[in-house]
Amino acid sequence: VPFKLLLCVNADAHLSSQEVCQLSATATHTVFSCVRRLGHSRSASSLWYWQLLGQAKISVRVPSTADLLALHRRVVDEGMLSFVVGTPKLSAERGRPSDVEYCVMTVGPAPAADIDKLCRRLKLL
């Protein structure tokens, strides 16, 4: 059974070239957080199989923040591991953090068929 980890990037997060570099660090953080959580959960065998079968990582684009959060809820309802990372948005007045912008979410590692049934409509990044 093939296993994979899906890295979902929010297309609503309008990023400059410098922020794209920062997003790489954020994405790495989400992957390690997912793997660390999975190592301490009931699904540790999923982590073992994923590592054994080459650690497939697929990056996809999610059209909006609402779609990202809805996908996160569906993934969790299906019993798969998911981790969302947000960055603070700065308000116009005095650069204070006003809200969170959700940029990246990981799904898995899990069986590829389980991930595909929820995420097959997403386009590769």
N, C-alpha and C positions, 0 to 999 in steps of 0.2 A: 504494500500500500504506500503510494508516494505521500510525503508530508511536505508542507511548505509554510512559510511565514509571509504574510501580506503586509506591506507597508503602504498605508493610505494617506495621500497628501491632499490637503484641502485646497481646492482651486480658488476659493474665495480669499485666501490669504495672499493679498497682493504683495509680492516680495521683490525687493531690489536685488541686484547681483550680490551685494554684501549679505543680505538676509538669506539668500539661497545657500551661502556657505554656512551660515548659522543654522539653517534648517538641516543641513547634513549632520551637524552635531546633535540636534534635537532628535533626528531620526535614529541615530545611533543610540541615544539615551533610551528611546522607546523600545528598541529591539532588546537591549540588555535588560531593561525592566521586565519585559515580557518573559524573557528566558529565565531570569532570576525568580520571578513569581512561579513560573511553571515548574522549576526545579524543586520548589517547596510545596507543591500541590499534589492532589491525588493523581493528576495527569502527568506525572514525571516520566512515564513510559513514552508519551508523545515527544517529549524533549529528547529522550534517548534515540528514538527512531529518526527524528528530524536530523540529529547530529550524525547518525550512522549513514543516512541516505543523502548526504551532501549539503545539508543546510540551505535548501532553496529559499531565496528571498525574492519576492516579486513586488515592484513598486507600481502603484496605480493612482489615478487622479480621481478624487471625489468632487462632484460639481459644487457643493455648497456646505456650509457649516451645518445646516439643518440635516442634510443627507448624511454627513459624517456622524452626527450624534444619533440619528435614527439607525444607521448601520451598527453603531456601537451597541445600542440596545438590543437589536436583533441577534447580534453575535453572542452577547452575554446570555440572552434568553435561550439560545441553542446550547449553552454550556461550554462555549469556547472561551479562551483567554483573549482579552482585548485590553489595550492600554492607550489612553489618549493623553497627549501633551498639548498644553496651551501656553501661549505667551501673552504677557500683559499688553493691552492696547494703551497708548498714551492719549490722554484727553488734550484738547486744544489749549486749555488753560494750565499753564505752569508745568506741563509735561508729567502730570500725575497719572498713575495707572487708573483707568476708568472701568475696564472690562477685560475679559479674557478672550483671546482669539485662538480657537482650536486649530492647530496646524497639521498635526501628524497623529495617526493612530496605527497601531499594529494589531494584527489578528493572527493568532496562533502562537507557536507552531501547532498545526493540526492536520488531519488528513486532508489532502488536496480536494477530494470530492466534497467534504463538508464546507470548506471555504468557498469553493466554486458555486455551490448552490445559493449562497448568499451574495457573492461578489462578482459573478460572471459578467454583469452588465458594465462594470467599471473598465475604463480604458487604461492601457499601460501608460506610464509616465515617460 
